[in-house]
Amino acid sequence: MSSNFLIKPTVETKFYIDYDWWETSNDDLNIYLMTHLSQEEREKLDSIDQNAVIDYIHPETGEVFQLDALGLAIQESAKQEEFITAHIGLIDSVFRAFLVNDNHPLNARELSEITGRNATTILKTIGGMRVYRGIRPYQPATEED
């Protein structure tokens, strides 16, 4: 049994995208990620080698890490002002908030500030038994893990 069932989330509970969830889901992460691309980034992606790996320098931290073409396209789309708007669904909006923040754990209040959505509504949606798009409560690794 997953330890997630032992957590009763509050507005202070941190969440994140559990990419391991995608390994066992019936959904394809790459296809879902492509739905978050701007039209411009989709067109660029169609015209380049998608298997190419690029060194990417994080604009705020200066950290260098490798991204594939889709990862780079997501980073570029996330920089656009209209990446998170009221015109997209709540789950997509929350998912994009994690993409923008490099999947650092965020609570419902922080997600509310980023998405412009109500914190209680966010919590009721992502804090229940059902896992949407891999968004789960964050549990720091323990020494036993």
Backbone as CSV, one residue per row, in Angstrom:
resi,resn,N_x,N_y,N_z,CA_x,CA_y,CA_z,C_x,C_y,C_z
1,MET,0.842,-1.187,0.000,0.000,0.000,0.000,0.882,1.244,0.000
2,SER,0.554,2.176,-0.824,1.328,3.412,-0.906,1.164,4.234,0.366
3,SER,2.268,4.836,0.785,2.200,5.672,1.981,1.420,6.960,1.732
4,ASN,1.087,7.261,0.448,0.285,8.447,0.159,-1.090,8.365,0.812
5,PHE,-1.590,7.138,1.048,-2.906,6.991,1.640,-2.899,7.383,3.111
6,LEU,-1.725,7.518,3.705,-1.622,7.870,5.115,-1.600,9.381,5.324
7,ILE,-1.525,10.135,4.247,-1.421,11.588,4.330,-2.795,12.218,4.149
8,LYS,-3.185,13.090,5.073,-4.389,13.907,4.886,-3.872,15.303,4.571
9,PRO,-3.812,15.628,3.286,-3.227,16.914,2.888,-3.978,18.122,3.427
10,THR,-3.211,19.166,3.699,-3.743,20.471,4.088,-3.234,21.476,3.061
11,VAL,-3.616,22.742,3.205,-3.128,23.751,2.262,-1.617,23.947,2.378
12,GLU,-1.019,23.454,3.458,0.435,23.558,3.636,1.195,22.338,3.129
13,THR,0.483,21.265,2.767,1.124,20.056,2.253,1.775,20.353,0.906
14,LYS,3.015,19.962,0.774,3.730,20.165,-0.490,3.375,19.045,-1.473
15,PHE,3.279,19.401,-2.740,3.017,18.467,-3.823,4.122,18.597,-4.861
16,TYR,4.197,17.624,-5.752,5.160,17.650,-6.850,4.676,16.694,-7.930
17,ILE,5.341,16.694,-9.069,5.041,15.725,-10.119,5.906,14.502,-9.848
18,ASP,5.261,13.378,-9.606,5.961,12.111,-9.400,6.116,11.462,-10.771
19,TYR,7.290,11.637,-11.365,7.505,11.104,-12.707,7.490,9.578,-12.732
20,ASP,7.705,8.923,-11.604,7.590,7.463,-11.547,6.148,7.017,-11.798
21,TRP,5.187,7.857,-11.427,3.787,7.542,-11.662,3.529,7.323,-13.152
22,TRP,4.188,8.120,-13.971,3.988,8.031,-15.416,4.442,6.683,-15.969
23,GLU,5.404,6.039,-15.312,5.903,4.739,-15.766,4.818,3.671,-15.699
24,THR,3.892,3.787,-14.758,2.859,2.772,-14.581,1.487,3.223,-15.082
25,SER,1.386,4.464,-15.528,0.088,4.944,-16.016,-0.112,4.516,-17.471
26,ASN,-1.323,4.653,-17.924,-1.630,4.341,-19.325,-1.370,5.534,-20.234
27,ASP,-0.958,6.653,-19.661,-0.708,7.870,-20.426,0.763,7.956,-20.819
28,ASP,1.027,8.675,-21.889,2.392,8.881,-22.361,2.836,10.285,-21.954
29,LEU,3.881,10.362,-21.140,4.359,11.649,-20.634,4.764,12.580,-21.765
30,ASN,5.484,12.082,-22.757,5.939,12.960,-23.841,4.772,13.555,-24.623
31,ILE,3.756,12.747,-24.866,2.581,13.268,-25.578,1.888,14.335,-24.730
32,TYR,1.763,14.070,-23.430,1.136,15.057,-22.554,1.968,16.338,-22.492
33,LEU,3.272,16.207,-22.380,4.134,17.391,-22.343,3.990,18.221,-23.612
34,MET,3.818,17.562,-24.742,3.681,18.295,-26.009,2.426,19.159,-26.023
35,THR,1.412,18.770,-25.249,0.195,19.593,-25.210,0.439,20.916,-24.497
36,HIS,1.543,21.028,-23.776,1.863,22.256,-23.051,2.767,23.194,-23.849
37,LEU,3.146,22.786,-25.031,4.021,23.624,-25.854,3.240,24.720,-26.560
38,SER,3.897,25.842,-26.730,3.309,26.905,-27.547,3.348,26.446,-29.008
39,GLN,2.540,27.070,-29.830,2.516,26.729,-31.257,3.911,26.900,-31.871
40,GLU,4.577,27.966,-31.499,5.916,28.237,-32.014,6.891,27.109,-31.643
41,GLU,6.837,26.652,-30.403,7.738,25.581,-29.962,7.392,24.252,-30.623
42,ARG,6.109,23.997,-30.877,5.720,22.772,-31.608,6.306,22.778,-33.013
43,GLU,6.227,23.933,-33.659,6.768,24.033,-35.015,8.277,23.844,-35.020
44,LYS,8.971,24.436,-34.054,10.425,24.246,-33.947,10.759,22.780,-33.719
45,LEU,9.990,22.137,-32.850,10.235,20.738,-32.511,10.084,19.837,-33.728
46,ASP,9.131,20.168,-34.589,8.919,19.380,-35.807,10.097,19.466,-36.765
47,SER,10.863,20.544,-36.668,11.931,20.766,-37.645,13.330,20.401,-37.141
48,ILE,13.448,19.835,-35.929,14.778,19.493,-35.416,14.849,18.020,-35.018
49,ASP,16.057,17.545,-34.818,16.289,16.181,-34.366,15.851,16.076,-32.918
50,GLN,14.782,15.339,-32.664,14.225,15.267,-31.323,15.053,14.412,-30.376
51,ASN,16.006,13.668,-30.905,16.867,12.846,-30.061,18.118,13.593,-29.611
52,ALA,18.325,14.769,-30.163,19.513,15.545,-29.808,19.434,15.982,-28.352
53,VAL,20.576,15.951,-27.681,20.664,16.392,-26.294,21.476,17.680,-26.275
54,ILE,20.958,18.654,-25.532,21.537,19.991,-25.534,21.920,20.373,-24.110
55,ASP,23.048,21.046,-23.934,23.394,21.600,-22.629,22.537,22.840,-22.420
56,TYR,21.817,22.868,-21.315,20.925,23.969,-20.991,21.422,24.643,-19.725
57,ILE,21.496,25.955,-19.750,21.920,26.722,-18.581,20.685,27.348,-17.956
58,HIS,20.413,26.958,-16.724,19.240,27.486,-16.031,19.420,28.991,-15.865
59,PRO,18.456,29.794,-16.321,18.617,31.253,-16.312,18.747,31.873,-14.920
60,GLU,18.225,31.227,-13.888,18.296,31.803,-12.540,19.454,31.249,-11.717
61,THR,19.715,29.949,-11.846,20.736,29.328,-10.993,22.089,29.204,-11.676
62,GLY,22.104,29.251,-13.001,23.348,29.062,-13.746,23.750,27.605,-13.843
63,GLU,22.940,26.716,-13.277,23.227,25.283,-13.328,23.119,24.804,-14.776
64,VAL,24.048,23.954,-15.171,24.041,23.393,-16.511,23.566,21.946,-16.430
65,PHE,22.580,21.616,-17.236,22.140,20.227,-17.306,21.703,19.940,-18.725
66,GLN,21.554,18.664,-19.025,21.226,18.272,-20.386,19.723,18.104,-20.559
67,LEU,19.244,18.597,-21.681,17.835,18.467,-22.044,17.730,17.910,-23.446
68,ASP,16.702,17.111,-23.666,16.415,16.713,-25.034,15.603,17.837,-25.684
69,ALA,15.261,17.667,-26.938,14.563,18.729,-27.666,13.220,19.070,-27.025
70,LEU,12.489,18.058,-26.560,11.199,18.320,-25.920,11.395,19.079,-24.608
71,GLY,12.380,18.691,-23.817,12.665,19.388,-22.563,13.007,20.848,-22.796
72,LEU,13.794,21.112,-23.835,14.140,22.489,-24.170,12.904,23.272,-24.621
73,ALA,12.058,22.616,-25.411,10.836,23.274,-25.886,9.919,23.618,-24.707
74,ILE,9.846,22.739,-23.715,9.044,23.014,-22.519,9.615,24.223,-21.782
75,GLN,10.943,24.264,-21.625,11.579,25.396,-20.941,11.262,26.709,-21.657
76,GLU,11.321,26.689,-22.964,11.046,27.903,-23.745,9.575,28.304,-23.649
77,SER,8.673,27.332,-23.716,7.239,27.633,-23.592,6.920,28.193,-22.215
78,ALA,7.560,27.631,-21.190,7.297,28.049,-19.809,7.698,29.497,-19.547
79,LYS,8.582,30.039,-20.353,9.007,31.433,-20.189,7.949,32.426,-20.667
80,GLN,7.011,31.962,-21.456,6.016,32.852,-22.038,4.950,33.219,-21.007
81,GLU,4.548,34.476,-21.034,3.599,35.007,-20.065,2.272,34.251,-20.067
82,GLU,1.844,33.780,-21.211,0.542,33.116,-21.305,0.628,31.607,-21.050
83,PHE,1.736,31.134,-20.489,1.894,29.706,-20.216,0.882,29.230,-19.175
84,ILE,0.630,30.033,-18.164,-0.370,29.697,-17.142,-1.432,30.785,-17.186
85,THR,-2.625,30.387,-17.625,-3.729,31.339,-17.718,-4.996,30.722,-17.135
86,ALA,-6.008,31.530,-16.981,-7.301,31.056,-16.482,-8.046,30.244,-17.539
87,HIS,-7.532,30.226,-18.765,-8.223,29.554,-19.863,-7.861,28.084,-20.000
88,ILE,-7.007,27.581,-19.123,-6.672,26.156,-19.162,-7.228,25.484,-17.913
89,GLY,-7.389,24.189,-17.973,-7.955,23.449,-16.846,-7.076,23.527,-15.603
90,LEU,-7.688,23.263,-14.468,-6.999,23.360,-13.185,-5.791,22.423,-13.119
91,ILE,-5.969,21.171,-13.490,-4.864,20.214,-13.416,-3.730,20.646,-14.341
92,ASP,-4.054,21.052,-15.554,-3.008,21.514,-16.475,-2.308,22.741,-15.930
93,SER,-3.053,23.631,-15.326,-2.480,24.842,-14.740,-1.510,24.496,-13.609
94,VAL,-1.909,23.586,-12.740,-1.045,23.152,-11.638,0.183,22.433,-12.178
95,PHE,-0.014,21.562,-13.157,1.114,20.843,-13.761,2.123,21.841,-14.342
96,ARG,1.617,22.848,-15.029,2.500,23.868,-15.600,3.235,24.653,-14.524
97,ALA,2.582,24.861,-13.390,3.254,25.555,-12.284,4.483,24.757,-11.844
98,PHE,4.355,23.440,-11.813,5.512,22.615,-11.456,6.572,22.647,-12.556
99,LEU,6.151,22.688,-13.805,7.129,22.784,-14.902,7.924,24.083,-14.797
100,VAL,7.242,25.172,-14.509,7.886,26.479,-14.389,8.873,26.492,-13.218
101,ASN,8.533,25.789,-12.147,9.346,25.794,-10.928,10.258,24.571,-10.816
102,ASP,10.598,23.962,-11.948,11.514,22.817,-11.960,11.074,21.704,-11.022
103,ASN,9.773,21.558,-10.861,9.174,20.506,-10.052,9.566,20.576,-8.575
104,HIS,9.900,21.762,-8.107,10.142,21.927,-6.675,8.795,21.797,-5.967
105,PRO,8.750,21.103,-4.856,7.486,20.930,-4.145,6.845,22.262,-3.776
106,LEU,5.539,22.330,-4.002,4.752,23.526,-3.711,3.473,23.122,-2.988
107,ASN,2.993,23.983,-2.095,1.725,23.705,-1.434,0.586,24.408,-2.180
108,ALA,-0.639,24.168,-1.730,-1.816,24.719,-2.421,-1.810,26.246,-2.432
109,ARG,-1.315,26.870,-1.366,-1.258,28.340,-1.339,-0.272,28.861,-2.388
110,GLU,0.890,28.217,-2.471,1.887,28.632,-3.465,1.364,28.385,-4.875
111,LEU,0.707,27.258,-5.073,0.119,26.964,-6.382,-0.967,27.974,-6.731
112,SER,-1.712,28.415,-5.726,-2.744,29.421,-5.927,-2.140,30.733,-6.418
113,GLU,-1.031,31.131,-5.814,-0.357,32.368,-6.230,0.120,32.289,-7.680
114,ILE,0.623,31.134,-8.074,1.159,30.961,-9.427,0.046,30.861,-10.460
115,THR,-1.012,30.118,-10.128,-2.058,29.831,-11.114,-3.226,30.807,-11.090
116,GLY,-3.383,31.535,-9.976,-4.542,32.417,-9.841,-5.806,31.666,-9.479
117,ARG,-5.672,30.405,-9.088,-6.826,29.586,-8.708,-6.944,29.544,-7.191
118,ASN,-8.088,29.195,-6.694,-8.365,29.128,-5.270,-7.586,27.971,-4.635
119,ALA,-6.887,28.240,-3.527,-6.065,27.229,-2.856,-6.891,26.046,-2.365
120,THR,-8.076,26.309,-1.841,-8.926,25.225,-1.352,-9.375,24.327,-2.495
121,THR,-9.711,24.920,-3.622,-10.114,24.145,-4.795,-8.947,23.298,-5.294
122,ILE,-7.761,23.885,-5.321,-6.573,23.133,-5.730,-6.377,21.945,-4.801
123,LEU,-6.437,22.189,-3.506,-6.239,21.115,-2.531,-7.286,20.016,-2.690
124,LYS,-8.550,20.385,-2.844,-9.610,19.382,-3.013,-9.379,18.543,-4.269
125,THR,-8.812,19.151,-5.288,-8.597,18.446,-6.543,-7.383,17.524,-6.487
126,ILE,-6.249,18.043,-6.046,-5.028,17.223,-6.087,-4.735,16.491,-4.784
127,GLY,-5.502,16.788,-3.736,-5.241,16.188,-2.436,-6.098,14.981,-2.121
128,GLY,-6.875,14.519,-3.088,-7.739,13.368,-2.850,-7.039,12.049,-3.156
129,MET,-7.816,11.005,-3.223,-7.284,9.665,-3.460,-6.784,9.493,-4.896
130,ARG,-7.414,10.147,-5.835,-7.031,9.998,-7.235,-5.797,10.836,-7.548
131,VAL,-4.880,10.258,-8.306,-3.673,10.972,-8.719,-3.905,11.497,-10.136
132,TYR,-3.797,12.806,-10.294,-3.948,13.433,-11.598,-2.573,13.793,-12.145
133,ARG,-2.250,13.253,-13.305,-1.014,13.600,-14.031,0.243,13.462,-13.170
134,GLY,0.207,12.530,-12.233,1.380,12.277,-11.398,1.574,13.256,-10.265
135,ILE,0.628,14.168,-10.058,0.766,15.169,-8.994,0.372,14.513,-7.673
136,ARG,1.362,14.433,-6.783,1.172,13.747,-5.508,1.754,14.565,-4.359
137,PRO,1.360,14.201,-3.127,2.016,14.830,-1.977,3.502,14.487,-1.968
138,TYR,4.297,15.464,-1.628,5.747,15.281,-1.577,6.132,14.725,-0.216
139,GLN,6.923,13.676,-0.247,7.450,13.085,0.978,8.963,13.017,0.828
140,PRO,9.684,13.799,1.595,11.145,13.746,1.501,11.654,12.348,1.803
141,ALA,12.721,11.976,1.127,13.319,10.659,1.354,13.816,10.580,2.785
142,THR,13.631,9.435,3.391,14.140,9.214,4.735,15.428,8.413,4.645
143,GLU,16.154,8.341,5.724,17.407,7.590,5.729,17.174,6.108,5.477
144,GLU,15.963,5.616,5.764,15.638,4.215,5.550,15.436,3.903,4.077
145,ASP,15.080,4.915,3.238,14.811,4.709,1.816,16.037,4.315,1.053
